[in-house]
Amino acid sequence: MNWGMANRLARIIKADGRAVMLAVDHGYFLGPTSGLEEPRKTIEPLMPYADSIMLTRGVLRTSVDAKADKPIVLRVSGGTSILKELSNEDITVSIDDCIRLNVSAMALSIFVGSEFEKETLVSLAKLVDEGEKYGIPVLAVTAVGKDMARDVRYLGLSCRIAAELGAHIVKTYYCDDFDELIQSCPIPVIVAGGKKTPEMEALELAHNAVSHGAVGVDMGRNIFQSDSPVGMIKAVRAIVHENVSVKEAHKIYELTNHRERQPVPYDAKTAGRFFPHERQIQDAGRYVLQQP
């Protein structure tokens, strides 16, 4: 692996072998998703707690400060909407634009078992070829069609094919017997957050994923559609990087949510000190009051 490729991968998967990716690319086929109507307002407060952010070039250019040093995983496939057959995707961003945008990785969906399986797999192979020329890794997303079961046989098949075609990271769903999927996939696996679920369930998903071999999670709706998006991403980060329990992580979420609803006065003279009624929040973990 060349230096540029290794360097970009190291930006996404940190030194502890873990990764918290913030997914905000939903609009490329869903349009103005709930919670992402105004991308900049959603993204900015969450950026400090994500290791990387997955998004489209349109949102990158309009909603992320060019001074930001956060690694970018750029969605480069698309061409269909929720109104049509989603598997009929193609590559929609040139390698030249990826270079201009200084991305750390390129993301593309594959639809194994769908009508357009071949087209998406060929697109993956072509993207890998282009990425290898310039040291840009490829993240393959194992998209699941309406009729596809999210079981270990199907997801394991999709992940292994992605790896065989040269993907450097694969994003997939958590499933029963997930350990089998990890054992049969020779590249890092990151788990999708999926549709919005209760906060405790989403935290259990993150905990199960990293406990069973995933390098981390790529979570979107379970963060930005939460009552406390910042509290939720702090809790997820604590699970992924600090190995806290689901119960401890949920406490971080709840206390952050409580603090947001009841702002605590801040005085520069007391920086580094806590008011008495903040003490319980301090005890919940450093991610409640501090950025990583």
N, C-alpha and C positions, 0 to 999 in steps of 0.2 A: 504494500500500500504506500502510495507516495505521501510526502509530507503534507501537502495541501489537503488531501483527503483525510488523513489522520487528524489534522488540526481542526477541520470542520466537524468531524464526528465528536471530537473531544469537547467542542463547544456545546454540543447537544447532550451527550452523555457525560456527566461530570466525573471527577476523579474517584468518587465512591462507587462508580458503576451504575448510578441511578439518574433518572431524568423526569422532570415535571414539564410537560409540554402543554401550552395553552392553545386549544383549538378554537379559532374564530373564522374558519373558512366556510361556514355553512351557507352563506349567501350565494355562493357560486351556483347552487342548484335550488336553494330554498327561498332566495330573495331576502326581504327584511325580516329575518328571524326574530322572534321575541327575545329581547335582551340585547340584540345587536342592531336595533334600529338606527342608533347613532354610534358607530363603531369606536370612534375616538373616546367618547365618554365611558364606554365599557372597558376598553383596553387599558387606558392609562393607569388607573389605580391597581390593576392586576399585574402589570408588567414587572414590578420589583420582585414578585414572588415566583415567577415562572423562569425556568431555565432556558426555554425557547418558546417561540410563538409560531403557530401554523396558520397561515392566512393567504389570501390572494394578492396579486400585485396591485389591484385597484385599491384595496383597503390599506395595503402597505404604504402606497404613495399618498393617500389622503388622510390616513388616521394614525400613522406612527411617525414620531419625530425623527428626522434624519440623524439627529445626534444620539439617538438611542443605541446602546451597545448590545442589545439583546439579539441572540442568534435567530435568524429567520429560516423557517422551513416553508418554502413557497409551494403553494398548490399550483401545479402546472397542467392539470388535466381538467376537462370539462366539455361543454358543448351541448349538454342536455339539461332540462329542468325537471322539477318534480312532476310536471304535467306529462312528460314523455318517458320513454324507456331509458332509465338512468345508465344502463350499461353501455349505451352507445356513445362512449366518451372518446376523446382524442386528445393529443397534446396541444395545449392552447398557449403555451409560452415558449419562446425560443431560448436556447442556451445563452445567446448573446444578452438577452434581457436579464436572465438569471445572474450573469456575471456583472452586468451594470448595477443590479440591485444588491450585489454583495451577499447573496444568500449562502446559508450554511448547509442547506440540503434542498432537494426538490422532491415533492410528493405527488404521487400518481396513484389512482385507484385501479385495481384489477378486479374483474368480475368472473371468477372461475365458475364454470357451469352455466353461465348465462348465454344468451343468443350471441353476444358480442365478445365472448371469451377470447377468441383468437386475436381480435383487434386490440384488446386492452393488454394482452400479454406481449404482443409484438411491440406495442408502444412502450411498455416497460423495458424491453430489451434495447430498443433504440435510445431511450432516455439514459440507460446505464452506459451505453457506448459514448454518448455525448458527455455525460458526467465524468467518465474516466479520462477524457481528453484534458479536462480542466480541473480535476481534483474536487468535483462536487458530488457528494454522496446522494443516493436515491432512497427515499422512504416509500415502500410499497404499501398501499392501504388495501386490505382484503375486504372489499365492499361485499355486502350480502344482499342479494336480490330478494324480492318479495317471497319467492318460493324456496329459498335456501334455509336449511336448518343451521343454527349456530351451535353445532356439536363439534367434538374434537376431530372427528373424521374429516368433515368438510373444511374446517378452519385449519387443521393440520396440513391437509392437501394444499390449500391456498398458500399458506406460509412457506411450505417447502418449495413449491413452484416459484414463488417470488425469490427465494434464496438461490435456487438453481439458475434463475435468469440473471442473477447478479445484483439484486437489491442489497443495500448495505444495512438497512433497518426495515422491519416490517411492523405495521400497525394492524392489530386484529382485536377480536372480542375475547373476553374471558369466558370460559366454558368449563363444564365438568371434565375431570381428567386433564386439566390444563398442563400438568407436568409432562404428559405424553407429547403434547404439542411442542413444549420447550425442548425436550430431548431430541426431537426429530428436526428441529430448525436450527441451522448452524449460524444464524445471524441474530443480533439483539432483537427482542420482541417488546413492543410497547403496546399497552392495552387501551382501547378506545373507551371513552366514558359513556357513550351512547345517549339515549334519551334521558330527559330529566326524571330523576327518581328522588325519593326522600333522602335527605342529607346522610342519615345513618347508612342507608343502603349504598350510596355512592362511596362513602368512606370504607365500607366493607369491601366493595369492589376493588378499590385501590390497595387495600391491605392484602386481600387475597392474591391480587396480581403480582405484587412484588414478593410476597411470601412464597409463591410458587414459580419464581424464576423470571418474571418480566423485569425489564430494566426500569420501568416506570409506567406512567399513564399519560395519555393525550386527552385531556378532559376539557370540554367546552360548556355544553348546556348545564351540566351539573354544577358548574361554577357560576357562569354569568346569569343563569336563571334562578339562582339561589336567593333567598331573602338577604343574605350577606355574602356577596361574591368574594370580597376580600377575606372574610372569615373562612369561607370554604376553601379557597386556594391555600391559605395558611395551614389549614387542617390537613389538606392533601399533601402539602409539602412536608409537614411534620411526619406523616406516615412514610413517605417515600425516602426521605433523607435522614430522618431521625429514628425510624423504626418504632414510633410510638404506637400504642394500641388504638383500636377503633374508638374505644371509650374515651381515651385521653384526647384523641383528635377531635371528637365531637364536642368535648368540653371547650377546646380552643375555639371551635366554630361558635358555640353558644355564647361564650364570654365576649368574643369579638363582636358578635351581633348585638349583644346587650350594650356594649360600650358605644357602638355606633348610634344606637337609639338614645343613649343618655351620655352625650359628650362630656368629657372631663375637662375642666379648665386647665390650660397649659400656661406656664410662666417660664420664660427662659432662665430665670434664676434658679428654678427647681429642676432643671434638666438633669436627667439621670436618676431623679428621685420619684417616688410614687406617692400619691395621695392615699390615705388610709383605705378608702373604699376601692382603690385600684389593686390592692394587695392580692386579692383572689385572682385577678387577671394575670398578674405577674407569675403567680404560682402555676398557672395553666401551661406555661411554656414560653420560651423566648419568641416564638413566631407570632404570638398575640400582639406584642407591642413593638417588635423590632423587625426590620426588613432583613433578609438574608445578606 
